[in-house]
Amino acid sequence: MPQENTMPHLASKDLCTGCSTCASGCPKGAIHMLPDREGFLYPTVTDACIQCGHCTHICPALKERELRPEPMVFAAWNPDEDARRVSTSGGVFTLLAEYILDEGGVVFGAALSPDLQVRHIAVKAKDDLHLLQGAKLVQSEIGDAYIRVRHYLDRGRRVLFTGTPCQVDGLYRFLGEHPEKLLTCDILCHGAPSPGVWSQLVRSMTYIKQKRPLSVNFYSKTDGQRERRFRVIFEGGSTYDAPFSKTEFGRGITRGLFLRPACHSCSYACTDRVADLSLGSYQNLPKDFYPEEQRRGICLLLVNSPKGAHMFDLLPLKREKRTLAEAVAGNPVLSRPPAASADRGAFFAAFAQQSFQQVCDQFLRSGPLSHVKKSGSKRKPFRLPHPFRKKQ
């Protein structure tokens, strides 16, 4: 009697990080990453599957990680003011990437495509490094990045791979080893926002302005202001510029409305890091600690491995050693995953059934969500003028 076909065992939807390791590692290309109703990519197994079990073997969500020693903690920044100005915090990534490029290597990281979607790309020249600079507050699509990393490593080139901790772990599982010429850097991730929600916001901007948005800076710096700003440049040169926390996208992220389900139980939200180095914005520094430098942005830099320590010693950084306790106190993501909003389910139910403008009116305007019109109530939803609409 022929054996009954069964699907391979993959991580459940509440644990799957969308790292794409299973799809990249499938020897038959039988796994495709497809969006669900919330806009997140999940693996879908096709009939080409030969049930070899390799996807199960390399899935990071199904594996236990080996504990690492406690990382060394530094407040660090790039002495080059121009490089620092276009960075989210202290510009350390730029120094790191430039070193690898000077060695003839390749740098992988998240970039905005011309249609403003976030995807991992490879950069081989300093002139293109700006594509990877700055935070991209959307879950990036890995695509064939892991396969290309292996391609360059097999040819003897150095590679720097940057991404979320789950993406870095996914790369290591895909490769099956920690190659000597591979250096990894994970970000202090506060959760992966939905690419589907982001796509709808881009469409909304285009419709309301009647102009195509050309570029987005999620965390723009403005001289004299500590608060980061959300800045969009449209065709014709018009712009939208507002404090990130006061934008629809910023409010949704802050409220935990549209992060990936696995983010709320993230096993990487700890000081046991998977990459050689970890980077984020340093929060909770004493006010008298280089106050002028804090205004320009300072990186929290964790050195997690001997390879990371060796690279750290080579970089011409400004640095000060700090304590892990201080870093954890200012960066909760080092101790616990982000909490989900009680309104997350209601948000995505509306997202699936209503126009995006209605969803914004109900969930992403200024004010508490209790202002949202309830069933049977005659009270109108709390609204403010749409931020992208021109003032009359």
N, C-alpha and C positions, 0 to 999 in steps of 0.2 A: 504494500500500500504506500503510495507516495506520501512523503512527509508534508504536513500542512505548513504553508508559508506563514511566518510570523514577522512582525516588524521588530527592528532592533530596539534595545532598551536605551532610551535617552532621558535626560533630566526632565522632570515634570515642569509644567509651565511656570509654577511659582518659584522654581529654582534656576531655570534656564536664564543665563545672562546674555544670550545672543552673541556670544564670542565668535561663532562661526567655525570653531575648531572641527566639529563633526563634518561640516560641509567641505571644508578645505582638505581634510584628511581622507575623505572617502575615496578609495581607489577606483571606483566606477563612476564617480560624479553623480551618485544617486540621491544626494541630499541637496535640496535647494532651500535658501533662506527667503521666506515669504512673509509679508506683513499680516498681522492679525487685525481685528477690528479696532484695536487701540493704536495701531501704527507701528508696533514693534516687530522686528524680524524674529521668526522662529524656524527651526528646521522642519522641512517636510520631506519625508522619504518617498521616493518614486519606485516604480516597478523594476528599475534597473538594479535595485538592491540585491546583493548575493548573500546577505546575512553572514558576512565575515566577522562581524562584531568589532571591527576596528573603531568605529565611531563611539561605541560604548567604552572601549578601552582608553580612549584619549579624552573623553569628556571631563573637563575640570570640575564640574559640579558634582560628579560622581566619585571624585578622588579626594583623599585626605592629603593635606599639605604637610611637609616637614617643617617643624618649628625652626626659626632662625634666631640667632642671638639678638639682643636688644640693639636697635640701630643707634648710630651716633647722630646727634641733632645739631643743626647749624642754622643761624640766620645768615643769609647770603644774598649778595646782589652783584650785578654786573657793573663794573666801573665805567663802561661805555654808556653815556647818557642817551645817545640816539637809539641804541638797541633796547635800552630799558624803557624808553618812552612808548615803544610799540608792543611791549610785553604786558601781560596781565599784572605781574607783580615785579619781581626783581631782575628779570632778564637772564636768569641762569641757564635756561634751556638754550638760548641763542649761543652762549659760549660753548656749551656742550656740543651742540650741533655743528658749529663752525670747526671745532677741533676734529670731529669725525670726518667732515668734508675735506679738511686740509690733509687728512691722511688718505684721501682717495676713497673714502667710504660713502655709504648711502644712509640717509635719514628717513625713517618712516614716521608719519604722524597724521593727525586729523586735519583736513582742509575743507574749505567751502568750495564746492564746484560752481561753475557758472550759473547753474539754476539754484544755487544756495542750499544744496543738500550737503550733508557732512559725510565725507568718505575718507578712508585712509589712502594716502598716496606716498610715493617715494620721491625724495628730493636728492639730486646729485650735485647741485651747484648752489653757491651762496646767493646768487641772484633770485633763486626761487624759494629761499628760506622763509620769506615773509608769508608764504602760503600756510606755514605751520605755526606761525607766531600767534599768540593770543588764544584765549579760551574759546572753545566751541561747545556751547552748552546744549548739545543734542547728541544722542548716541550715534556714533559713527558707524558706517557700514564698512566692514573689513574687506569684503570682496576677495580679491586674490592676493592681498598683502602678505599673508603668511607664506604662500607659495613663492612669491617674489623674494621674500627675505631668504628663504632656503636657496633660491637661485643665486643670489649674490654671495652668500656664505660659501656655497659650493665652488664658487670661482675665486675664493680667497679674499674677497673684499670685506672690509669692516662694515658693520651695520649697527646703527642706533635705532631701536624701536621704542616709540613712546605711545602710551595709551592708558586706558583705565587698567586697574589691577587684573580684572577678569580677562581683558584682552592680552595682557602680558602673560598671564598664566596659560591662556589658550595657545599662545605662540610656543611656549615651552613644551606643552603637551603635544602639539602638532609636530615639533621638531624631534621630540623624544630625547632631548639632551640640552645641555647648556653650552653651546659652542663658544670657544675661546674668543672668536672675533665678534661675538654678539654682545652688545651692551644694551641694557634695558632701563627704562625710566618710566615709572607709573606716576599718575597724577593723584592727588588727594581728592578722590571723586566723591561728590555729594549726591550722587544718584544720576541715572541716565534718563533725561527727558525724552518723550516720545517723538520720533522723527515724523510720525503722521500728524501730530498736533502742530509741529513746526512747519510742515508743508502747508497746512491750512492757513497758518498765520502769514506765510509768505504770499499765498494767493490773496488773502484779505488785504495785505498792504498794496499789492498790485491793483486790485479792483478799486480800492478807495482812492488811491492817489492817481489812478489811471496812468501810472508809469511803472516801469519794471525796476525793482530794487536791484542795484548792481553789487553792493557790498554791505556786510553787516559786521559791526564790532560789538560783541556781546558785553564786553567789560572795558569800554574805552576810558582812558585817563584824560583828565582835564586839569591843567595847571591850577594849583591853589585849592583843588577840591579832593577830598579823600574818597567820596562816594563814587563808585564806578558807574559809567553811563552806557546806555544802549543806544547805538548810533547806526542809522541806515542812510546810505547814499543812493539816490534814485537817478534814473536817466534824466539828463538835463541839468544835473548838479544840485537839485533840491535835496534837503536832508530832513531826517527826523532824529531828534536828540533829546533823551530824557534819562533821569536816574533809573538805573536798572530795576530797583525795587518798586518803582511806580509804573512800570510797564505791565501790560497784560501777561507777557511771557514770564517776567520776573515774579509777579504775584503768584502765578500758577506753580512755579518751581518752589517758591518760598512756602507755599501751603501744602506742598507734596501732592498736588492734584494729578500729575501725569508723569510720574516716574515709573520705570519698569518694575513690575511686581517683585522680581528677585532682589531689587535694590533695598527693599524694606526688610530683608533678612540676610543682607550681604555678609558673607564670611570674610571679606577683605577689609571691612571697616574696623581695622585694628592696627596695632603697631607692628605686627608680624607681616612685613611687606614681601611681595613676590619678586619685585624688580631689584636691580643693583642699586638704583637711586630712586627716591621719591621726591616729587616737587609739588608745592602748593603755595598759597599766600600765607605769610606768617601773621597770625592773629594773636592778640593778647600780649604783645610786647609791652614792657614798661614805657611810660610816656617819655622818660628821659633817655631812652635808648635810641640814639641817632634820630632825633625827631624829624630832621629834614629828609633823611633817607626813608623813614617810614612814610612820609608824605609821597615820595616817589614810588614806593613799593619795595617790599623786602620778601624774599622767598623763604619758605620753610623748606629746608633741604635735609632729607634723611639719607644717610649712607648705610646701606643694608648688607653689603657683601664686600669681600676683599677686592673684587674687580671694581666695584663702585668706589671703594676707598682709594684705589690706585688712580682712577680717573679724577677723583676729587682733588688729589694732590697735584695734578697736572694743570688744572684750570686756574687762570689768574683772577680768582674771585676775591671780593671783599667778604669777609666771613667772621662770625663770632660764634663760639660754641655755646649752646644753650642746653637746658635740661629737657628730657622727654616729658616729664610731668607738666612743664610749662606749655610744651607743644600740644599735648593732649587737651589741656584745659582750654586752649584757644581754638582748637580744631576738633570738634566733637566726632567727626568722621573717623578719627583715630581710635575711638572707643565704642562706637555704636552706629548702626545703620540709620539712615534718615527715616523719620516716622511718616506713615501714610496718613493723608487726610481722611477724616470720616466721610467726606463728600467725594472721595475718589470714584466710587462706583456710580454715584449720581452724575458726576462729570462725564464719564465715558458712555453712560447710557444716553445722555443728551448729545454727546459727540457723534454717536452712531445714528441718531434719529433726527437731529435738528440741523439747521444751518449753523455755520460757524459763528456768524454774527449773533445768533441767539445764545449760543454757548458762551460767548464772550460777555454778553449782557448779563447772564445769570451768574457766572462763576469768576470772571476775570476782571471785573470792574473794581474800582476803589471801594473800600468798606467791607464789613464782615459779610460772610455768606448768608447770615440770617436775614439779610435784606432781600434775598431771592424770593420771588413770589411763590407761595405755597398753594397746593391744590385746594380749591374752594375759597381762596382768599381774593378779595377785590383789590388788594393793594398792588400797585404797579411795581415792577422790578426797579431796584435802585440803579440808576444809570448816570454815567458821566459822558461828555462828548468823546467820541472815538479818538484816540490819540493820533491817528494818521489822517483824520479828516481836516481839511483846511478850515481855518477860522474865517468866518464871514466878515 
